[in-house]
Amino acid sequence: MPSRRDILKKAGTSGATAITVTGLSGSASAAPGSIPSHYLDQYQATGANYGIDWTYLAGVGWIETHHGQYEAGCDESSAGARGPMQFMPATWDAYGVDGDGDGYANICDYQDAIPAAANYLTASGAPENWDDALYAYNHSWSYVNDVKDAAAYYRDQYGGGGGGGFADGDRITPTANLNTREQPGTDQPIVATISPGEVGEIMNGPTTKDGYTWWGVHWLDRNVWGWSVEQYLTDA
């Protein structure tokens, strides 16, 4: 059976599924498909365990193999990738995880492959910088955008992301005078104190530190960038 990547290559694409839904980019005609319940449980549990938005994992899973649909037999792609999250063997050797605790990190098992994807993405910059993390996963900016679009779709469909109440590109404002810091953490240097009514754009995150959920925000009125605590942010 040809792998998902082989099918995409024959169709003349770069390995990322183009999607067209209101608010989504791409050239195909359908939204991302629904997530099988066992995959959904694993995405959400893994996101919580690694402190990242599970919808990005689901976005990767959809783009790579439609949540295992195209890798039922764990066939090797023409590039040599395998499994529901399409790992190359060398990358699996470095980041593979025994997610189900059976004593074996199995590249073909979604219970291992999804945590391994989270392991690789966090090592590559997530959640502080999802663009860099996703680009490390697949060196294509169209792939990065397609995964983010799929993640946004799943966030709308299933609610939240398991890692916070905002998404990249959201416009927000503080509910009180709010310190924005160089890095997540209450001990980090303060970049600026932002007042209610000032508007920022979510650029990165979420991540957790010191008991808070932090978002990387570009504060547009001041043209400064920093990390701010979610509980003091609201939609602008």
Secondary structure, 3 states (H helix, E strand, C coil): CCCHHHHHHHCCCCCCCCCCCCCCCCCCCCCCCCCCHHHHHHHHHHHHHHCCCHHHHHHHHHHHHCCCHHHCCCCCCCCCCECCCCECHHHHHHHCCCCCCCCCCCCCCHHHHHHHHHHHHHHCCCCCCHHHHHHHHCCCHHHHHHHHHHHHHHHHHHCCCCCCCCCCCCEEEECCCEEEECCCCCCCCEEEEECCCCCEEEEEEEEEECCEEEEEEEECCCCEEEEEEHHHEEEC
